[in-house]
Each structure stands twice: as structure tokens, then as C-alpha cells.
Amino acid sequence: MKKYSDCYFCGGIVEEQFLPREIRWHDQLLVFENVPMGVCVQCGQKVLLPETAKRIDLAIQAKQKPSRILQVPVYQFQADVV
Ligand SMILES: [Zn+2]
């Protein structure tokens, strides 16, 4: 368990969870799974420790092999859709 400070926004307690994290890298959407991040129990705000963000950057730069490839549907927002 890593240490997270109280929520920057609401002062709530921040607990570590392992969640997926989407990252935009140039024109690509990348997904990292099981990323340790702090989640505020009050407002749900998520925080990544700098060391965690750095590990992700290094993995991308080292061209770590993805464990699987997702297909992602892309939609145009339409205001009048029921
Ligand atoms: Zn909060």
C-alpha cells in the first residue's frame, strides 16, 4: 500500500485501488490495467502518484508489449438522440 494524502478537493480519505487508466499517447488510446491509484472515498477523485505516472511513461517509451488489444467504438455526440 502506498501513501496518499487526503483529497485535494474535499479533504476526504484517499484509499488505494487498482483500476484501469486510459492514456492518450500521440494519436493513440492506450489502456493500462491494475494501475495503483488513490481514490477519494467521498468524491471519487482519483490521484496517481508521480512514481506511478513515471512507470507508465517508461513502459510506453520502452514499447512494452500489450497483453491484449481492445477494439474501441467511437461515436459522434448527437444532442437530439433520445
Ligand atoms: Zn474528495
PDB file of the backbone (N, CA, C, O) and the ligand in Angstrom, with CONECT records:
HET     ZN  A 101       1
ATOM      1  N   MET A   1       0.842  -1.206   0.000  1.00  0.00           N
ATOM      2  CA  MET A   1       0.000   0.000   0.000  1.00  0.00           C
ATOM      3  C   MET A   1       0.873   1.250   0.000  1.00  0.00           C
ATOM      4  O   MET A   1       1.756   1.418   0.842  1.00  0.00           O
ATOM      5  N   LYS A   2       0.603   2.112  -0.957  1.00  0.00           N
ATOM      6  CA  LYS A   2       1.312   3.387  -0.998  1.00  0.00           C
ATOM      7  C   LYS A   2       0.544   4.412  -0.175  1.00  0.00           C
ATOM      8  O   LYS A   2      -0.634   4.231   0.134  1.00  0.00           O
ATOM      9  N   LYS A   3       1.221   5.467   0.165  1.00  0.00           N
ATOM     10  CA  LYS A   3       0.628   6.532   0.979  1.00  0.00           C
ATOM     11  C   LYS A   3       0.067   7.636   0.080  1.00  0.00           C
ATOM     12  O   LYS A   3       0.749   8.144  -0.810  1.00  0.00           O
ATOM     13  N   TYR A   4      -1.182   7.990   0.333  1.00  0.00           N
ATOM     14  CA  TYR A   4      -1.799   9.101  -0.393  1.00  0.00           C
ATOM     15  C   TYR A   4      -2.230  10.155   0.618  1.00  0.00           C
ATOM     16  O   TYR A   4      -2.716   9.828   1.700  1.00  0.00           O
ATOM     17  N   SER A   5      -2.050  11.408   0.259  1.00  0.00           N
ATOM     18  CA  SER A   5      -2.529  12.454   1.158  1.00  0.00           C
ATOM     19  C   SER A   5      -4.042  12.612   0.982  1.00  0.00           C
ATOM     20  O   SER A   5      -4.614  12.130   0.005  1.00  0.00           O
ATOM     21  N   ASP A   6      -4.676  13.285   1.928  1.00  0.00           N
ATOM     22  CA  ASP A   6      -6.119  13.484   1.865  1.00  0.00           C
ATOM     23  C   ASP A   6      -6.505  14.204   0.575  1.00  0.00           C
ATOM     24  O   ASP A   6      -5.702  14.905  -0.041  1.00  0.00           O
ATOM     25  N   CYS A   7      -7.771  14.004   0.189  1.00  0.00           N
ATOM     26  CA  CYS A   7      -8.247  14.527  -1.094  1.00  0.00           C
ATOM     27  C   CYS A   7      -8.008  16.030  -1.216  1.00  0.00           C
ATOM     28  O   CYS A   7      -8.341  16.806  -0.320  1.00  0.00           O
ATOM     29  N   TYR A   8      -7.427  16.415  -2.341  1.00  0.00           N
ATOM     30  CA  TYR A   8      -7.118  17.808  -2.636  1.00  0.00           C
ATOM     31  C   TYR A   8      -8.394  18.637  -2.749  1.00  0.00           C
ATOM     32  O   TYR A   8      -8.400  19.829  -2.441  1.00  0.00           O
ATOM     33  N   PHE A   9      -9.481  17.990  -3.196  1.00  0.00           N
ATOM     34  CA  PHE A   9     -10.706  18.735  -3.480  1.00  0.00           C
ATOM     35  C   PHE A   9     -11.620  18.834  -2.267  1.00  0.00           C
ATOM     36  O   PHE A   9     -12.151  19.908  -1.981  1.00  0.00           O
ATOM     37  N   CYS A  10     -11.813  17.722  -1.546  1.00  0.00           N
ATOM     38  CA  CYS A  10     -12.820  17.733  -0.481  1.00  0.00           C
ATOM     39  C   CYS A  10     -12.245  17.351   0.885  1.00  0.00           C
ATOM     40  O   CYS A  10     -12.965  17.377   1.882  1.00  0.00           O
ATOM     41  N   GLY A  11     -10.962  16.997   0.943  1.00  0.00           N
ATOM     42  CA  GLY A  11     -10.355  16.645   2.219  1.00  0.00           C
ATOM     43  C   GLY A  11     -10.684  15.244   2.700  1.00  0.00           C
ATOM     44  O   GLY A  11     -10.343  14.875   3.824  1.00  0.00           O
ATOM     45  N   GLY A  12     -11.348  14.457   1.853  1.00  0.00           N
ATOM     46  CA  GLY A  12     -11.727  13.089   2.215  1.00  0.00           C
ATOM     47  C   GLY A  12     -10.531  12.160   2.274  1.00  0.00           C
ATOM     48  O   GLY A  12      -9.434  12.491   1.824  1.00  0.00           O
ATOM     49  N   ILE A  13     -10.773  10.980   2.844  1.00  0.00           N
ATOM     50  CA  ILE A  13      -9.728   9.966   2.927  1.00  0.00           C
ATOM     51  C   ILE A  13      -9.540   9.333   1.545  1.00  0.00           C
ATOM     52  O   ILE A  13     -10.507   9.047   0.839  1.00  0.00           O
ATOM     53  N   VAL A  14      -8.284   9.124   1.183  1.00  0.00           N
ATOM     54  CA  VAL A  14      -7.952   8.547  -0.120  1.00  0.00           C
ATOM     55  C   VAL A  14      -7.427   7.138   0.083  1.00  0.00           C
ATOM     56  O   VAL A  14      -6.452   6.934   0.807  1.00  0.00           O
ATOM     57  N   GLU A  15      -8.064   6.170  -0.550  1.00  0.00           N
ATOM     58  CA  GLU A  15      -7.652   4.780  -0.438  1.00  0.00           C
ATOM     59  C   GLU A  15      -7.134   4.274  -1.769  1.00  0.00           C
ATOM     60  O   GLU A  15      -7.586   4.698  -2.832  1.00  0.00           O
ATOM     61  N   GLU A  16      -6.174   3.358  -1.693  1.00  0.00           N
ATOM     62  CA  GLU A  16      -5.585   2.828  -2.915  1.00  0.00           C
ATOM     63  C   GLU A  16      -6.475   1.755  -3.539  1.00  0.00           C
ATOM     64  O   GLU A  16      -6.940   0.836  -2.865  1.00  0.00           O
ATOM     65  N   GLN A  17      -6.696   1.897  -4.835  1.00  0.00           N
ATOM     66  CA  GLN A  17      -7.385   0.863  -5.599  1.00  0.00           C
ATOM     67  C   GLN A  17      -6.578   0.591  -6.855  1.00  0.00           C
ATOM     68  O   GLN A  17      -5.761   1.407  -7.280  1.00  0.00           O
ATOM     69  N   PHE A  18      -6.825  -0.579  -7.443  1.00  0.00           N
ATOM     70  CA  PHE A  18      -6.138  -0.947  -8.675  1.00  0.00           C
ATOM     71  C   PHE A  18      -7.144  -0.900  -9.811  1.00  0.00           C
ATOM     72  O   PHE A  18      -8.023  -1.755  -9.916  1.00  0.00           O
ATOM     73  N   LEU A  19      -7.006   0.098 -10.647  1.00  0.00           N
ATOM     74  CA  LEU A  19      -8.023   0.385 -11.656  1.00  0.00           C
ATOM     75  C   LEU A  19      -7.379   0.573 -13.024  1.00  0.00           C
ATOM     76  O   LEU A  19      -6.181   0.830 -13.136  1.00  0.00           O
ATOM     77  N   PRO A  20      -8.210   0.436 -14.070  1.00  0.00           N
ATOM     78  CA  PRO A  20      -7.670   0.743 -15.399  1.00  0.00           C
ATOM     79  C   PRO A  20      -7.496   2.240 -15.589  1.00  0.00           C
ATOM     80  O   PRO A  20      -8.220   3.044 -15.002  1.00  0.00           O
ATOM     81  N   ARG A  21      -6.537   2.596 -16.407  1.00  0.00           N
ATOM     82  CA  ARG A  21      -6.230   4.007 -16.661  1.00  0.00           C
ATOM     83  C   ARG A  21      -6.041   4.189 -18.161  1.00  0.00           C
ATOM     84  O   ARG A  21      -5.212   3.524 -18.782  1.00  0.00           O
ATOM     85  N   GLU A  22      -6.818   5.094 -18.727  1.00  0.00           N
ATOM     86  CA  GLU A  22      -6.667   5.365 -20.163  1.00  0.00           C
ATOM     87  C   GLU A  22      -5.664   6.490 -20.350  1.00  0.00           C
ATOM     88  O   GLU A  22      -5.651   7.470 -19.606  1.00  0.00           O
ATOM     89  N   ILE A  23      -4.836   6.325 -21.352  1.00  0.00           N
ATOM     90  CA  ILE A  23      -3.815   7.331 -21.629  1.00  0.00           C
ATOM     91  C   ILE A  23      -3.827   7.659 -23.109  1.00  0.00           C
ATOM     92  O   ILE A  23      -3.839   6.766 -23.956  1.00  0.00           O
ATOM     93  N   ARG A  24      -3.824   8.935 -23.410  1.00  0.00           N
ATOM     94  CA  ARG A  24      -3.665   9.392 -24.791  1.00  0.00           C
ATOM     95  C   ARG A  24      -2.185   9.557 -25.060  1.00  0.00           C
ATOM     96  O   ARG A  24      -1.488  10.300 -24.370  1.00  0.00           O
ATOM     97  N   TRP A  25      -1.722   8.855 -26.069  1.00  0.00           N
ATOM     98  CA  TRP A  25      -0.299   8.941 -26.415  1.00  0.00           C
ATOM     99  C   TRP A  25      -0.227   9.258 -27.897  1.00  0.00           C
ATOM    100  O   TRP A  25      -0.542   8.409 -28.731  1.00  0.00           O
ATOM    101  N   HIS A  26       0.192  10.490 -28.235  1.00  0.00           N
ATOM    102  CA  HIS A  26       0.089  10.987 -29.601  1.00  0.00           C
ATOM    103  C   HIS A  26      -1.334  10.767 -30.083  1.00  0.00           C
ATOM    104  O   HIS A  26      -2.264  11.333 -29.506  1.00  0.00           O
ATOM    105  N   ASP A  27      -1.536   9.966 -31.119  1.00  0.00           N
ATOM    106  CA  ASP A  27      -2.898   9.800 -31.612  1.00  0.00           C
ATOM    107  C   ASP A  27      -3.519   8.484 -31.159  1.00  0.00           C
ATOM    108  O   ASP A  27      -4.558   8.076 -31.679  1.00  0.00           O
ATOM    109  N   GLN A  28      -2.895   7.824 -30.204  1.00  0.00           N
ATOM    110  CA  GLN A  28      -3.371   6.515 -29.783  1.00  0.00           C
ATOM    111  C   GLN A  28      -4.004   6.572 -28.404  1.00  0.00           C
ATOM    112  O   GLN A  28      -3.630   7.378 -27.552  1.00  0.00           O
ATOM    113  N   LEU A  29      -4.974   5.688 -28.215  1.00  0.00           N
ATOM    114  CA  LEU A  29      -5.541   5.497 -26.893  1.00  0.00           C
ATOM    115  C   LEU A  29      -4.958   4.206 -26.312  1.00  0.00           C
ATOM    116  O   LEU A  29      -5.107   3.131 -26.892  1.00  0.00           O
ATOM    117  N   LEU A  30      -4.304   4.326 -25.178  1.00  0.00           N
ATOM    118  CA  LEU A  30      -3.696   3.168 -24.525  1.00  0.00           C
ATOM    119  C   LEU A  30      -4.410   2.920 -23.204  1.00  0.00           C
ATOM    120  O   LEU A  30      -4.870   3.861 -22.557  1.00  0.00           O
ATOM    121  N   VAL A  31      -4.501   1.674 -22.809  1.00  0.00           N
ATOM    122  CA  VAL A  31      -5.127   1.347 -21.532  1.00  0.00           C
ATOM    123  C   VAL A  31      -4.152   0.531 -20.692  1.00  0.00           C
ATOM    124  O   VAL A  31      -3.626  -0.488 -21.139  1.00  0.00           O
ATOM    125  N   PHE A  32      -3.923   0.993 -19.484  1.00  0.00           N
ATOM    126  CA  PHE A  32      -3.145   0.218 -18.513  1.00  0.00           C
ATOM    127  C   PHE A  32      -4.110  -0.320 -17.475  1.00  0.00           C
ATOM    128  O   PHE A  32      -4.932   0.424 -16.940  1.00  0.00           O
ATOM    129  N   GLU A  33      -4.013  -1.613 -17.189  1.00  0.00           N
ATOM    130  CA  GLU A  33      -4.884  -2.218 -16.190  1.00  0.00           C
ATOM    131  C   GLU A  33      -4.128  -2.408 -14.882  1.00  0.00           C
ATOM    132  O   GLU A  33      -2.898  -2.449 -14.854  1.00  0.00           O
ATOM    133  N   ASN A  34      -4.893  -2.522 -13.802  1.00  0.00           N
ATOM    134  CA  ASN A  34      -4.315  -2.750 -12.468  1.00  0.00           C
ATOM    135  C   ASN A  34      -3.326  -1.669 -12.070  1.00  0.00           C
ATOM    136  O   ASN A  34      -2.275  -1.952 -11.494  1.00  0.00           O
ATOM    137  N   VAL A  35      -3.673  -0.425 -12.382  1.00  0.00           N
ATOM    138  CA  VAL A  35      -2.807   0.693 -12.003  1.00  0.00           C
ATOM    139  C   VAL A  35      -3.151   1.122 -10.579  1.00  0.00           C
ATOM    140  O   VAL A  35      -4.311   1.410 -10.285  1.00  0.00           O
ATOM    141  N   PRO A  36      -2.153   1.167  -9.690  1.00  0.00           N
ATOM    142  CA  PRO A  36      -2.435   1.633  -8.332  1.00  0.00           C
ATOM    143  C   PRO A  36      -2.718   3.128  -8.338  1.00  0.00           C
ATOM    144  O   PRO A  36      -1.912   3.920  -8.827  1.00  0.00           O
ATOM    145  N   MET A  37      -3.862   3.503  -7.795  1.00  0.00           N
ATOM    146  CA  MET A  37      -4.169   4.936  -7.694  1.00  0.00           C
ATOM    147  C   MET A  37      -4.988   5.189  -6.438  1.00  0.00           C
ATOM    148  O   MET A  37      -5.674   4.302  -5.931  1.00  0.00           O
ATOM    149  N   GLY A  38      -4.900   6.410  -5.954  1.00  0.00           N
ATOM    150  CA  GLY A  38      -5.675   6.798  -4.790  1.00  0.00           C
ATOM    151  C   GLY A  38      -7.052   7.238  -5.228  1.00  0.00           C
ATOM    152  O   GLY A  38      -7.186   8.018  -6.171  1.00  0.00           O
ATOM    153  N   VAL A  39      -8.083   6.745  -4.552  1.00  0.00           N
ATOM    154  CA  VAL A  39      -9.452   7.142  -4.863  1.00  0.00           C
ATOM    155  C   VAL A  39     -10.076   7.723  -3.602  1.00  0.00           C
ATOM    156  O   VAL A  39     -10.085   7.071  -2.558  1.00  0.00           O
ATOM    157  N   CYS A  40     -10.594   8.935  -3.690  1.00  0.00           N
ATOM    158  CA  CYS A  40     -11.229   9.583  -2.547  1.00  0.00           C
ATOM    159  C   CYS A  40     -12.540   8.870  -2.228  1.00  0.00           C
ATOM    160  O   CYS A  40     -13.377   8.673  -3.108  1.00  0.00           O
ATOM    161  N   VAL A  41     -12.715   8.481  -0.959  1.00  0.00           N
ATOM    162  CA  VAL A  41     -13.930   7.741  -0.589  1.00  0.00           C
ATOM    163  C   VAL A  41     -15.151   8.668  -0.582  1.00  0.00           C
ATOM    164  O   VAL A  41     -16.284   8.187  -0.616  1.00  0.00           O
ATOM    165  N   GLN A  42     -14.940   9.969  -0.540  1.00  0.00           N
ATOM    166  CA  GLN A  42     -16.070  10.906  -0.515  1.00  0.00           C
ATOM    167  C   GLN A  42     -16.500  11.342  -1.905  1.00  0.00           C
ATOM    168  O   GLN A  42     -17.679  11.243  -2.243  1.00  0.00           O
ATOM    169  N   CYS A  43     -15.561  11.826  -2.719  1.00  0.00           N
ATOM    170  CA  CYS A  43     -15.952  12.413  -4.006  1.00  0.00           C
ATOM    171  C   CYS A  43     -15.488  11.586  -5.200  1.00  0.00           C
ATOM    172  O   CYS A  43     -15.852  11.887  -6.336  1.00  0.00           O
ATOM    173  N   GLY A  44     -14.692  10.551  -4.959  1.00  0.00           N
ATOM    174  CA  GLY A  44     -14.290   9.686  -6.061  1.00  0.00           C
ATOM    175  C   GLY A  44     -13.140  10.213  -6.895  1.00  0.00           C
ATOM    176  O   GLY A  44     -12.745   9.586  -7.878  1.00  0.00           O
ATOM    177  N   GLN A  45     -12.604  11.350  -6.518  1.00  0.00           N
ATOM    178  CA  GLN A  45     -11.449  11.907  -7.230  1.00  0.00           C
ATOM    179  C   GLN A  45     -10.294  10.901  -7.216  1.00  0.00           C
ATOM    180  O   GLN A  45      -9.997  10.292  -6.189  1.00  0.00           O
ATOM    181  N   LYS A  46      -9.651  10.740  -8.379  1.00  0.00           N
ATOM    182  CA  LYS A  46      -8.551   9.792  -8.481  1.00  0.00           C
ATOM    183  C   LYS A  46      -7.234  10.527  -8.600  1.00  0.00           C
ATOM    184  O   LYS A  46      -7.122  11.521  -9.318  1.00  0.00           O
ATOM    185  N   VAL A  47      -6.240  10.029  -7.890  1.00  0.00           N
ATOM    186  CA  VAL A  47      -4.904  10.621  -7.994  1.00  0.00           C
ATOM    187  C   VAL A  47      -3.874   9.534  -8.267  1.00  0.00           C
ATOM    188  O   VAL A  47      -3.904   8.444  -7.696  1.00  0.00           O
ATOM    189  N   LEU A  48      -2.964   9.882  -9.164  1.00  0.00           N
ATOM    190  CA  LEU A  48      -1.862   8.997  -9.491  1.00  0.00           C
ATOM    191  C   LEU A  48      -0.615   9.561  -8.824  1.00  0.00           C
ATOM    192  O   LEU A  48      -0.347  10.759  -8.917  1.00  0.00           O
ATOM    193  N   LEU A  49       0.142   8.711  -8.159  1.00  0.00           N
ATOM    194  CA  LEU A  49       1.416   9.177  -7.616  1.00  0.00           C
ATOM    195  C   LEU A  49       2.371   9.442  -8.774  1.00  0.00           C
ATOM    196  O   LEU A  49       2.313   8.766  -9.802  1.00  0.00           O
ATOM    197  N   PRO A  50       3.262  10.442  -8.601  1.00  0.00           N
ATOM    198  CA  PRO A  50       4.210  10.746  -9.681  1.00  0.00           C
ATOM    199  C   PRO A  50       5.021   9.517 -10.112  1.00  0.00           C
ATOM    200  O   PRO A  50       5.305   9.337 -11.297  1.00  0.00           O
ATOM    201  N   GLU A  51       5.390   8.674  -9.140  1.00  0.00           N
ATOM    202  CA  GLU A  51       6.187   7.485  -9.487  1.00  0.00           C
ATOM    203  C   GLU A  51       5.378   6.507 -10.345  1.00  0.00           C
ATOM    204  O   GLU A  51       5.931   5.819 -11.203  1.00  0.00           O
ATOM    205  N   THR A  52       4.060   6.455 -10.103  1.00  0.00           N
ATOM    206  CA  THR A  52       3.202   5.576 -10.894  1.00  0.00           C
ATOM    207  C   THR A  52       3.078   6.111 -12.324  1.00  0.00           C
ATOM    208  O   THR A  52       3.165   5.352 -13.290  1.00  0.00           O
ATOM    209  N   ALA A  53       2.874   7.425 -12.444  1.00  0.00           N
ATOM    210  CA  ALA A  53       2.793   8.041 -13.767  1.00  0.00           C
ATOM    211  C   ALA A  53       4.096   7.831 -14.527  1.00  0.00           C
ATOM    212  O   ALA A  53       4.092   7.607 -15.737  1.00  0.00           O
ATOM    213  N   LYS A  54       5.212   7.905 -13.801  1.00  0.00           N
ATOM    214  CA  LYS A  54       6.522   7.733 -14.437  1.00  0.00           C
ATOM    215  C   LYS A  54       6.697   6.293 -14.946  1.00  0.00           C
ATOM    216  O   LYS A  54       7.234   6.071 -16.032  1.00  0.00           O
ATOM    217  N   ARG A  55       6.237   5.326 -14.149  1.00  0.00           N
ATOM    218  CA  ARG A  55       6.334   3.925 -14.566  1.00  0.00           C
ATOM    219  C   ARG A  55       5.550   3.692 -15.856  1.00  0.00           C
ATOM    220  O   ARG A  55       5.988   2.954 -16.739  1.00  0.00           O
ATOM    221  N   ILE A  56       4.380   4.334 -15.951  1.00  0.00           N
ATOM    222  CA  ILE A  56       3.565   4.196 -17.159  1.00  0.00           C
ATOM    223  C   ILE A  56       4.299   4.805 -18.352  1.00  0.00           C
ATOM    224  O   ILE A  56       4.370   4.195 -19.419  1.00  0.00           O
ATOM    225  N   ASP A  57       4.844   6.010 -18.171  1.00  0.00           N
ATOM    226  CA  ASP A  57       5.616   6.655 -19.242  1.00  0.00           C
ATOM    227  C   ASP A  57       6.760   5.767 -19.706  1.00  0.00           C
ATOM    228  O   ASP A  57       6.995   5.617 -20.905  1.00  0.00           O
ATOM    229  N   LEU A  58       7.469   5.178 -18.747  1.00  0.00           N
ATOM    230  CA  LEU A  58       8.612   4.320 -19.093  1.00  0.00           C
ATOM    231  C   LEU A  58       8.160   3.098 -19.867  1.00  0.00           C
ATOM    232  O   LEU A  58       8.812   2.684 -20.825  1.00  0.00           O
ATOM    233  N   ALA A  59       7.025   2.511 -19.443  1.00  0.00           N
ATOM    234  CA  ALA A  59       6.511   1.318 -20.126  1.00  0.00           C
ATOM    235  C   ALA A  59       6.163   1.647 -21.576  1.00  0.00           C
ATOM    236  O   ALA A  59       6.413   0.848 -22.478  1.00  0.00           O
ATOM    237  N   ILE A  60       5.578   2.845 -21.798  1.00  0.00           N
ATOM    238  CA  ILE A  60       5.219   3.247 -23.160  1.00  0.00           C
ATOM    239  C   ILE A  60       6.482   3.478 -23.984  1.00  0.00           C
ATOM    240  O   ILE A  60       6.591   3.017 -25.120  1.00  0.00           O
ATOM    241  N   GLN A  61       7.439   4.203 -23.391  1.00  0.00           N
ATOM    242  CA  GLN A  61       8.672   4.512 -24.125  1.00  0.00           C
ATOM    243  C   GLN A  61       9.462   3.255 -24.430  1.00  0.00           C
ATOM    244  O   GLN A  61      10.127   3.173 -25.463  1.00  0.00           O
ATOM    245  N   ALA A  62       9.396   2.272 -23.539  1.00  0.00           N
ATOM    246  CA  ALA A  62      10.113   1.013 -23.755  1.00  0.00           C
ATOM    247  C   ALA A  62       9.330   0.080 -24.676  1.00  0.00           C
ATOM    248  O   ALA A  62       9.749  -1.046 -24.941  1.00  0.00           O
ATOM    249  N   LYS A  63       8.168   0.575 -25.166  1.00  0.00           N
ATOM    250  CA  LYS A  63       7.302  -0.217 -26.044  1.00  0.00           C
ATOM    251  C   LYS A  63       6.976  -1.587 -25.447  1.00  0.00           C
ATOM    252  O   LYS A  63       7.074  -2.618 -26.112  1.00  0.00           O
ATOM    253  N   GLN A  64       6.589  -1.562 -24.187  1.00  0.00           N
ATOM    254  CA  GLN A  64       6.152  -2.793 -23.517  1.00  0.00           C
ATOM    255  C   GLN A  64       5.050  -3.442 -24.342  1.00  0.00           C
ATOM    256  O   GLN A  64       4.164  -2.766 -24.865  1.00  0.00           O
ATOM    257  N   LYS A  65       5.119  -4.757 -24.448  1.00  0.00           N
ATOM    258  CA  LYS A  65       4.158  -5.485 -25.272  1.00  0.00           C
ATOM    259  C   LYS A  65       2.785  -5.478 -24.592  1.00  0.00           C
ATOM    260  O   LYS A  65       2.678  -5.831 -23.418  1.00  0.00           O
ATOM    261  N   PRO A  66       1.739  -5.078 -25.317  1.00  0.00           N
ATOM    262  CA  PRO A  66       0.405  -5.097 -24.698  1.00  0.00           C
ATOM    263  C   PRO A  66      -0.058  -6.528 -24.436  1.00  0.00           C
ATOM    264  O   PRO A  66       0.265  -7.441 -25.196  1.00  0.00           O
ATOM    265  N   SER A  67      -0.815  -6.715 -23.358  1.00  0.00           N
ATOM    266  CA  SER A  67      -1.292  -8.059 -23.041  1.00  0.00           C
ATOM    267  C   SER A  67      -2.478  -8.443 -23.905  1.00  0.00           C
ATOM    268  O   SER A  67      -2.726  -9.628 -24.126  1.00  0.00           O
ATOM    269  N   ARG A  68      -3.217  -7.453 -24.399  1.00  0.00           N
ATOM    270  CA  ARG A  68      -4.279  -7.709 -25.361  1.00  0.00           C
ATOM    271  C   ARG A  68      -4.629  -6.406 -26.051  1.00  0.00           C
ATOM    272  O   ARG A  68      -4.255  -5.321 -25.605  1.00  0.00           O
ATOM    273  N   ILE A  69      -5.366  -6.540 -27.164  1.00  0.00           N
ATOM    274  CA  ILE A  69      -5.758  -5.367 -27.945  1.00  0.00           C
ATOM    275  C   ILE A  69      -7.275  -5.224 -27.859  1.00  0.00           C
ATOM    276  O   ILE A  69      -8.010  -6.183 -28.094  1.00  0.00           O
ATOM    277  N   LEU A  70      -7.737  -4.027 -27.523  1.00  0.00           N
ATOM    278  CA  LEU A  70      -9.168  -3.751 -27.450  1.00  0.00           C
ATOM    279  C   LEU A  70      -9.616  -3.060 -28.735  1.00  0.00           C
ATOM    280  O   LEU A  70      -8.858  -2.315 -29.355  1.00  0.00           O
ATOM    281  N   GLN A  71     -10.847  -3.322 -29.115  1.00  0.00           N
ATOM    282  CA  GLN A  71     -11.469  -2.513 -30.155  1.00  0.00           C
ATOM    283  C   GLN A  71     -12.337  -1.471 -29.469  1.00  0.00           C
ATOM    284  O   GLN A  71     -13.125  -1.800 -28.583  1.00  0.00           O
ATOM    285  N   VAL A  72     -12.198  -0.244 -29.866  1.00  0.00           N
ATOM    286  CA  VAL A  72     -12.904   0.840 -29.188  1.00  0.00           C
ATOM    287  C   VAL A  72     -13.902   1.498 -30.137  1.00  0.00           C
ATOM    288  O   VAL A  72     -13.501   2.083 -31.143  1.00  0.00           O
ATOM    289  N   PRO A  73     -15.200   1.409 -29.831  1.00  0.00           N
ATOM    290  CA  PRO A  73     -16.178   2.129 -30.659  1.00  0.00           C
ATOM    291  C   PRO A  73     -16.032   3.636 -30.471  1.00  0.00           C
ATOM    292  O   PRO A  73     -15.792   4.107 -29.359  1.00  0.00           O
ATOM    293  N   VAL A  74     -16.175   4.374 -31.539  1.00  0.00           N
ATOM    294  CA  VAL A  74     -16.064   5.836 -31.478  1.00  0.00           C
ATOM    295  C   VAL A  74     -17.380   6.433 -31.971  1.00  0.00           C
ATOM    296  O   VAL A  74     -17.867   6.063 -33.040  1.00  0.00           O
ATOM    297  N   TYR A  75     -17.944   7.332 -31.216  1.00  0.00           N
ATOM    298  CA  TYR A  75     -19.244   7.920 -31.541  1.00  0.00           C
ATOM    299  C   TYR A  75     -19.117   9.418 -31.736  1.00  0.00           C
ATOM    300  O   TYR A  75     -18.256  10.069 -31.143  1.00  0.00           O
ATOM    301  N   GLN A  76     -20.003   9.962 -32.591  1.00  0.00           N
ATOM    302  CA  GLN A  76     -20.186  11.404 -32.659  1.00  0.00           C
ATOM    303  C   GLN A  76     -21.292  11.768 -31.695  1.00  0.00           C
ATOM    304  O   GLN A  76     -22.357  11.151 -31.719  1.00  0.00           O
ATOM    305  N   PHE A  77     -21.068  12.746 -30.857  1.00  0.00           N
ATOM    306  CA  PHE A  77     -22.117  13.180 -29.937  1.00  0.00           C
ATOM    307  C   PHE A  77     -23.253  13.806 -30.730  1.00  0.00           C
ATOM    308  O   PHE A  77     -23.038  14.632 -31.617  1.00  0.00           O
ATOM    309  N   GLN A  78     -24.481  13.386 -30.384  1.00  0.00           N
ATOM    310  CA  GLN A  78     -25.666  13.959 -31.044  1.00  0.00           C
ATOM    311  C   GLN A  78     -26.630  14.410 -29.974  1.00  0.00           C
ATOM    312  O   GLN A  78     -27.117  13.604 -29.181  1.00  0.00           O
ATOM    313  N   ALA A  79     -26.903  15.696 -29.954  1.00  0.00           N
ATOM    314  CA  ALA A  79     -27.689  16.283 -28.880  1.00  0.00           C
ATOM    315  C   ALA A  79     -29.144  15.835 -28.898  1.00  0.00           C
ATOM    316  O   ALA A  79     -29.800  15.828 -27.856  1.00  0.00           O
ATOM    317  N   ASP A  80     -29.665  15.457 -30.083  1.00  0.00           N
ATOM    318  CA  ASP A  80     -31.088  15.165 -30.152  1.00  0.00           C
ATOM    319  C   ASP A  80     -31.405  13.665 -30.082  1.00  0.00           C
ATOM    320  O   ASP A  80     -32.540  13.262 -30.338  1.00  0.00           O
ATOM    321  N   VAL A  81     -30.410  12.841 -29.737  1.00  0.00           N
ATOM    322  CA  VAL A  81     -30.661  11.405 -29.591  1.00  0.00           C
ATOM    323  C   VAL A  81     -31.519  11.176 -28.344  1.00  0.00           C
ATOM    324  O   VAL A  81     -31.252  11.734 -27.279  1.00  0.00           O
ATOM    325  N   VAL A  82     -32.550  10.346 -28.497  1.00  0.00           N
ATOM    326  CA  VAL A  82     -33.450  10.082 -27.365  1.00  0.00           C
ATOM    327  C   VAL A  82     -32.783   9.074 -26.431  1.00  0.00           C
ATOM    328  O   VAL A  82     -33.361   8.703 -25.408  1.00  0.00           O
TER     329      VAL A  82
HETATM  330 ZN    ZN A 101     -12.561  14.035  -2.352  1.00  0.00          ZN2+
END
